[in-house]
């Protein structure tokens, strides 16, 4: 298990784009997600991307 369910099929570039989207949510005033959760998710996705390099 890669720790981020279903993300192992994405390329490094796609994973970085997804992580960037999560960071973009932090600045969105309509965002209702916990900022800690968003950052934690973003870091897990970036870690997976680095492992795939």
C-alpha positions as CSV (number, residue, x, y, z in Angstrom):
1,X,0.0,0.0,0.0
2,X,1.4,3.4,-0.9
3,X,-0.2,5.3,1.9
4,X,-2.3,7.4,-0.5
5,X,-5.0,5.1,-1.8
6,X,-5.1,4.9,-5.6
7,X,-2.3,7.4,-6.2
8,X,0.3,4.8,-7.3
9,X,-0.9,4.9,-10.8
10,X,-0.2,8.6,-11.3
11,X,3.0,10.0,-12.8
12,X,5.3,12.2,-10.8
13,X,4.1,15.3,-12.6
14,X,0.5,14.4,-12.0
15,X,1.1,13.9,-8.3
16,X,2.9,17.3,-8.0
17,X,-0.1,18.9,-9.7
18,X,-2.5,17.3,-7.3
19,X,-0.3,18.4,-4.3
20,X,-0.3,21.9,-5.7
21,X,-4.1,21.8,-5.9
22,X,-4.3,20.9,-2.3
23,X,-2.1,23.8,-1.3
24,X,-4.3,26.1,-3.4
25,X,-7.3,25.1,-1.2
26,X,-5.6,26.7,1.8
27,X,-6.1,30.2,0.2
28,X,-9.7,29.5,-0.9
29,X,-12.2,31.3,1.4
30,X,-14.9,28.8,0.5
31,X,-12.7,25.9,1.8
32,X,-14.2,24.1,4.8
33,X,-11.4,21.4,5.2
34,X,-9.0,21.5,8.1
35,X,-5.8,23.2,7.0
36,X,-3.8,20.6,8.9
37,X,-5.5,17.8,7.0
38,X,-4.8,19.6,3.7
39,X,-1.1,20.0,4.5
40,X,-0.8,16.5,5.7
41,X,-2.4,15.1,2.5
42,X,-0.2,17.4,0.4
43,X,3.0,16.1,2.1
44,X,1.9,12.5,1.7
45,X,1.3,13.0,-2.0
46,X,4.7,14.8,-2.5
47,X,6.4,12.0,-0.6
48,X,4.9,9.4,-3.0
49,X,6.0,11.5,-6.0
50,X,9.6,11.7,-4.6
51,X,9.6,7.9,-4.1
52,X,8.6,7.4,-7.8
53,X,11.5,9.5,-9.1
